[in-house]
Amino acid sequence: MTDADGGSVARMRVTNRGTDALELILEPYGSDHWLRPGETFVVVAYGFGDADPFGVEHEPAVVTVHLGGHGHVTDVRGDGIACAHGRPETCEETPV
């Protein structure tokens, strides 16, 4: 796929098949996006050139996606998902 400027665009779906919230962290931004059980987000990457668009790490209750370029998170319709979306009230934002 290509974006409006003709560059490559890659999309990766992340679905929470568990019974608890799943934290999706997008690096290098450090943005957190929380998926409820059954919810699916799409990580969109662009500007990665010849690099891999995604690198993925999984820990209990956390998936970290490292971008090879730039990107953002959307829902399955393509609507943007903001940082802290769905963050449980018991979690605090980590100061940078």
C-alpha positions as CSV (number, residue, x, y, z in Angstrom):
1,M,0.0,0.0,0.0
2,T,1.1,3.6,-0.5
3,D,0.2,6.9,1.1
4,A,-0.8,10.1,-0.7
5,D,2.9,10.9,-1.3
6,G,3.5,7.5,-2.9
7,G,5.5,6.2,0.1
8,S,4.9,2.7,1.5
9,V,2.3,2.2,4.2
10,A,2.0,-0.9,6.4
11,R,-0.8,-1.8,8.7
12,M,-0.9,-4.3,11.6
13,R,-3.9,-5.3,13.5
14,V,-3.6,-5.9,17.3
15,T,-6.5,-7.7,18.9
16,N,-7.0,-8.3,22.6
17,R,-8.2,-11.9,22.9
18,G,-7.8,-11.9,26.7
19,T,-10.2,-11.2,29.5
20,D,-8.3,-8.1,30.9
21,A,-7.2,-4.8,29.4
22,L,-4.1,-5.0,27.1
23,E,-1.7,-2.1,26.9
24,L,-0.4,-1.3,23.4
25,I,2.7,1.0,23.5
26,L,3.9,2.7,20.3
27,E,7.6,3.4,20.2
28,P,9.6,5.7,19.7
29,Y,6.7,7.9,20.9
30,G,6.0,6.0,24.2
31,S,2.2,6.5,23.6
32,D,-0.1,4.1,25.4
33,H,-3.3,2.8,24.0
34,W,-5.4,0.3,26.0
35,L,-7.5,-2.4,24.3
36,R,-10.6,-3.8,26.1
37,P,-11.2,-7.5,25.7
38,G,-12.3,-8.3,22.1
39,E,-11.2,-4.8,20.8
40,T,-8.9,-4.4,17.8
41,F,-6.6,-1.5,17.0
42,V,-4.5,-1.0,13.8
43,V,-1.0,0.3,13.9
44,V,-0.2,2.3,10.8
45,A,3.4,2.8,9.7
46,Y,4.9,4.9,7.0
47,G,8.2,6.5,6.1
48,F,10.1,3.4,6.9
49,G,12.0,3.1,3.6
50,D,13.9,-0.2,3.4
51,A,13.6,-0.8,7.1
52,D,11.1,-3.2,8.6
53,P,7.9,-1.3,9.4
54,F,7.3,-3.0,12.7
55,G,9.2,-4.7,15.6
56,V,7.0,-6.3,18.2
57,E,7.7,-7.2,21.9
58,H,5.2,-9.0,24.2
59,E,5.2,-9.0,27.9
60,P,2.3,-10.0,30.2
61,A,-0.5,-7.5,29.6
62,V,1.7,-5.4,27.3
63,V,2.5,-5.3,23.6
64,T,5.1,-2.9,22.4
65,V,5.3,-2.0,18.7
66,H,8.5,-0.3,17.5
67,L,8.1,1.6,14.3
68,G,10.7,1.6,11.5
69,G,9.6,5.1,10.6
70,H,6.6,7.1,11.7
71,G,3.1,6.0,12.5
72,H,-0.1,6.1,14.6
73,V,-2.9,3.9,16.0
74,T,-6.4,3.7,14.6
75,D,-9.5,1.7,15.1
76,V,-10.6,-0.8,12.4
77,R,-12.5,2.0,10.6
78,G,-9.4,4.2,10.4
79,D,-10.4,6.7,13.1
80,G,-7.4,7.8,15.2
81,I,-6.9,6.4,18.7
82,A,-5.3,9.0,21.0
83,C,-2.6,8.3,23.6
84,A,-4.1,7.2,26.9
85,H,-7.2,5.8,25.2
86,G,-8.8,3.4,27.6
87,R,-6.1,3.8,30.2
88,P,-7.4,2.4,33.5
89,E,-7.8,5.0,36.3
90,T,-5.4,3.0,38.4
91,C,-2.6,3.7,36.0
92,E,-0.6,6.9,36.0
93,E,1.2,8.4,33.1
94,T,5.0,8.0,33.4
95,P,6.8,11.3,33.4
96,V,9.3,11.7,30.6
